[in-house]
């Protein structure tokens, strides 16, 4: 067989292939057994938000996202006792070296071993067709499944990956982000690999694969070792694009590098020649064949075929003819041979070269302008000349031939053929996206039809998750150019496509759009909204506010003006350099009080009012009232053309007001919105990070760290220096400090350059305050005092005075307690006053503990007792643990060991449950100093209320006093206080919100049976 004949001197490569196939099928180990895939479906790794989701199992319990899967029927596979292992096998070599033939043998051997084979090939003409390779790989595995079954199998991934794979039309609304789409493709391939194991994925001509597919596969490849999946890739190393560089160094079976295919030796070429021409081919003839082809397998095979076709005698006497024959195999010789086949055949070959790969004969005929019979004759002639192969679908025999034919087309003719191809593709019903790659090769000519097709293609590819391709289409549409009245719309679409990936370019496009004639006011307003968003997300908040301010002054529509005011209020709220925050707060309050919340814009304004009340430290019940008003009419996190910032701020309002349970419900729904939309970049990073911050506030430090690390991984994929990155790093440092891991927190700050200059946007926790807290924890009190005082000078004039939101005063008081004790006491008690005004028990308790830290004498005990009393009425478990240990420590030092022991034991147990290892050690040391030994700790606290806790909670909601509850439960008042404290921690609320929380959480919160 020819395919075997052309594999001379590939023994080492085939040995690597066999070894890899043995490992992925499990045949490389002793023993094997067969069991259905239904029994082994869990052996594959989890998917890639994957890395994130591994750390966030609690989010499943709380309703944060859900995917369902299982694609296609399970197969019976041979599986060893040791799990099969996949990996990456890469082959590199110049054109014609035999990569395609080698991969054909890989597919043959994989099929013979019972593997499912996915195959794709990059194409010179399809490099800019988004997801061309991904579709070749995955579409055949999914396209035959009925739609209902496919929807059920893919679950919520269907709407995310379906458009990219050509399984369904893109839905209206915001597209998935690129990371979300890659996660979806990861999920599909992972489940296919597990359900149809063992699997081999073969990608030929990877250097010509589209960027979207290649970037996805390069990122996915390291995970193949965890799956029963072997990736086999071949490419020309000198033509590998920048976005495919990871393939050069990915972990593979060649020690982290590709296997380089070498030219054939003279001996191998001689064997190849004699298998074709017979043993009469003498040594001199074979040596000349090797010399003129330089050992290139493709050229050697083609040359021997020419010798056979010409009927030449393969001896030394005829060897001098080989150079001329070799020249006819490639380049100009191939073109000359093609031209001898006739004009119609040449034109048909040109049409095929323009169309690329997988060429429908009827489409090629239409592009060439030939009738069906003439086209059939041309195809036969090209097959006979070993230029084309195939029947129902045509392909070039080798990519070298396709390239030579394409480059031989006169430039003007080539452009015209691409234009004709675009028309024919649209006429055939293949859509604007398929036609767009041809339109990209045409010359600008002011053609309105071309602009329409490119804009349609951009919309389709953008909604499918390929913004880079959409930008290319729109940039080409601008060069056409569009009619004057449409230029602003094209610029707006171009800016929207670049929104998250190239913010500076987006700003330029949108500002240019505003300078164009704009017929409709709606378009102008949308441009302004988009411009303000991208400026804000680029940390240019002042410019975002100014853009809206200018438009507000000239907008006549009251509803539009209100929408713009709401956007301006939002960006101003995040500005660290806002010139007059109190004035803005007063305007916002007056406006929000007049609104009823009848539409989303009004609810956004009311939601901003709730957040502003939180920052300013107004009474918590006022902030909560406005937050509930904002939520009353619906408040999705993934609303079309809206940011997610205001819904997040409304949710956080509840957290700072000691209703974290309510916040968690809102976050669960919001993160599920992100996941359904396929937003796995900055959006999901914010979601996980802030959910971790929420768990931190509740005192669940281990869970908090897991969530924040998941958010940080996602933020790193978005890019350093972004708001998502600042949020994640700052929160992680604060959690590590709470857990007592100061060295690790310091290393984290150094690794991520967490320090000045701090972002222009307000982030929470406040980055500068967290940095000061870190300095304080390291014992650098003077540096900490400078940093924290600077934070105060920045926040106080803006009216941001709520210590529940930013406790800079509390840390400053501790930092100044040695060098400026009076000033420290003043700062601490001022923070206590602000906390009392806000009224959240956790804020008051935290401030009182700080005041105790900088006070002296009997005042310390009094303040700590009051601190514990407030924190027992809050859901802040970590702060309560800190206050209990501090109170126990102070009581021991003032000669009250019995009382000290009670608080230290409680504090120790609470610290263990929180995961505050440093606090645990401190409590143990204090107990040892008091001559006491830690008693056996109770089991870890759960969210399930005991029967007595349920009873105490119910009586509290009915308005019973502590004394009344104690009498009803036949216990003492301190025991009731502890019961209710556990209730507040578990349910996630203070006393004021207990009734609503129990009504909403109901059975979930009170479902336990025992104590």
C-alpha positions, 0 to 999 in steps of 0.5 A: 500500500502506498500509505505504508510505502511512504512511511520509510524511516519513521520507525521512531515516530511510529514507536512514539505513536504506538506507545502513546496509543497503548497508554491512552487505551490502557494496553501498555500496562499488564492486565486489562478489563472491560467495563462500560463507560457508565461505570467510569465516567467520573475518572476524567478531570473536572472542567476548567472553570474547571480549576475554579469550580474545583475550589467552589463546591460550596457554590453548588450547594448554594445554587451558584451555577450548574452544568449538566452533561453526558454527550452521546451514548457510553461505549464499552472500552478496554480499561486497565487497572491503572487509569489510561493516560493521554497526552500530547504528541507533536510532529514538526517538519517542513512542507512535504516531509510526510506529516499528513501521511504520518497522521493518516497512519496515526488515525489508522492505528488508533481506529484499529485499537478501538479509539474514537478519532477526531480529525481536523486540518488547518487550511491556508484559506481558512486561517481567519475563519473563526472556529473552523478547526473546532467545528471540524473536530467536534461538529461531526460528533454532535451534529447527528444528535437530535436537538432536544437530546443535544440540548439536554446533553449540553445543558446551559453550555448549548447556547454558549458553544452551539453557535461557535460549533455551528450547531445553532444560531447565535441568540440575541443579547450579549455574547459569551466572553472568550474565556467562557467560550473556551471553558465551554469547549473544554467541557464538551471535549472533556465529556466526549473524551470520557464518554467515548474513551479512548479518544485520539484528536488529530490536527494536521497543518496546525500552522494554518488553524484559525486563531480561536481554535488554536488558542483553545487547543493550546490551552487545553492540551496540558489537560490531556494527560488527565484524560483518556485523550491523545492529542496528535498535532503536526505543523510547519515550524517556520510557519507557526503563528505567534498565537500557536507558540505554546505548541512548541513547549507544551508537555509532551512525549518528546520531553516538552518539544515536538518530534522533528521529521527528517528528510528520507535517506538515499536508501529510503528513497531507493526503496520507495522508487523500487516499490513504484517502478520495480527492481529494475530501477538501478542505484544511479537512478535512485541516487539521482531521485534522492538528490533532486528531491532532497529526500522530501517524501512528497516530491519523491512519490510525485516524481516516481509517479511521473516517471511511471506515467511517462514510461521512462526506464529507471536506469542511469541512462534516463537519470538526467531527465529527473530534474526536469520531471521534478520541476514539474511536480512543484511551483512553476512546473506544476502551474505549466502542467496545469495550464496544459489541461485547458482553460476551463480546467485551469479556471476550475482549479483556481476556483477550488484554490480560492474556496480552500478545503472541503470543496463542494463541486457545484460551488466550485463550478459556480465560482468558475462560471462553468456548467455542470458537465464542463465542471465535471470534466475539469474535475476528472482531468484534475484528478487524473493529473494528481491535483485534486482528489475526492468526488462529493467533496473535492480536496487538493492532493497536497497542501503544496499543490493548493498553495502553488495553484492559488499563488499562480492565479493572477492578482486581479483574477484572484480578487475577482474570484474571491468576490464571485465566491462571496456572491456564490456562498451567500446565494448557496445559503451558507451565510454572511460569515462564510462569505466574509473571508472572501470579501476580506480579499477584495478591493474596497469599492464603495459597495453597499452590499459588501458593507452589509455582508461584513456587518452581518458576518461581524454580528454573527461571529461576535455573538458566537464568541469571536470578537477578533474576527468581528473586528476584522470584518468591521475594519474591512467594512470601514475601508469599503467605505460604508455610506456616510449615514452608516459610518457612525454605526459601523464605528459603534459596532467596531468599538463594541466588538473591541470592548473588553479586549482592546479598550484604548482602541474602543475609545478611539472608535467610539469617539470617532463615531460621535464625530460622524453624522448620526441620524438616530438619537438612539444610536448616539445614546448607545455610543455614549453609554458604551464609551462611558463603560469602556472608559470606566473599565479602563480606570478612566472614571473621570472621563467616563463621568465627563462623557455622560455629563456632556450628553446629559446637557443636550439630551431632551428625552427625560428617560434617556437623561435619567439613564445617563444620570444613573450611569454617571452616579455609578461611575462617580461612586467608584471615583477616588478623585471625585471633586464633590462627593457629598454634593453628588450624594445629596443629588442622588438622595433627592432623585431616588426619593422621587422615583418609584422603581417602575423600570430598570433605570429607576431601580438602578438609581435607587440601588445606587442610593442604597449603596451611597447610604452604606458608604456614608454610614447612614443608619443601616435600616435606610440602606436596606430599605432602598436596597429592597426597593431596588430589588422589588421589580427585578434586578438581573446581573446580566441585563443586556447593555447594562453593567453588573456593578449596581446589582453587586452593590445592592447585594453588598449593601445587605452584607455590610448591614449584617444580612450576609445570608441575603447577599449570598442568595443574590450572589448565587443568582447573579453568578448563575446569570454570568455562567448562563451567559458564558461570562467567565472572565472579569465578571466571574472573577468579581463574582467569586472574589466577592463571594469569598469576601462575603464568606470572610465577613461571615467568618468562614475563612477556609471557604473564603480563601478557596473562592478568592483563589478561584477568583484570582485565577480568573482575574489572572486570565483577564490580566494584571492591573485590572480592577478584578485583579486588585479586588482578588489580591486585596481580599486574599491578603486580608483573608490570609491575615485573618488566618494568621499567615502573615508571611504568606500574605506578604509574599502574595503582596510582593508577587502581585506588586500590591502597593502604590500606585493604587487604582483610581477606582474605589475597590473593596476591600479598599486596597490602600487600607489592606496594604496598611493592615498588612504593614501593621501585621508585620510590625511596621507600625509607623509605615502602617500609620502613614498609609492608613492616614492617607487612606483616611484623607482620601475617603473622609472628604468624600463622605465615605465614613462607614467603618463597616465598609472600610475600617481604616480608622480602627487599624490606624488607632492600633498603628498609632497606639504606641507613638500617639496614644491619645490620637489613637484613642480619639480615632478609635472612639470616633470610629465607634461613633460612626459605627453606632450611627450605622447601627450594624452590630458587627460594625459596632462590635469590631469598633469597640474591640479596636477601642479596647485595644488602644485603651487602658485599665478597666475600660478595656474589659468594659469595652470588650464585654460590650464588643462581645455583646454586639457581636453575639447579635451579628453573623460575624463569626470571626470578629466574635472569636477575636473579641472573645479571645481578647476579652478572655485574655484581658480577664486573665491578666486582671486576675479573673481566671474563671471568667477568662476561661469561659471566654477563651474556650468559646473563642478557641472553638469559634476560631477553629470553626472559622479556620483562623489558625493564628487566633487558635494558637493565641487562644491556646497560649492564653489558656496555657498561661492560665494553667488550663488545658483546651478541652475537646472541641465540638464538631464543626458548626454547620448551617443547620439549626438545632431544635433549640436554636429553631425554638429560640429563633421563632420566639425572637421573631415573635418579639419575646425578650431574652428572659421570656425565651429563657423561661420558655426553654427552661434555661438561663439568659446567657444560654439563650444569647449563645443559641441566638448567636449561633442562629445569626451566624448560621442564617446570616443575619442580625436580629432585625432581619431574622424574620425575613431570613427565616421566612425566605430560608425556611426549611433550608435553615431549619431542616435539622432534626437534632441538637 
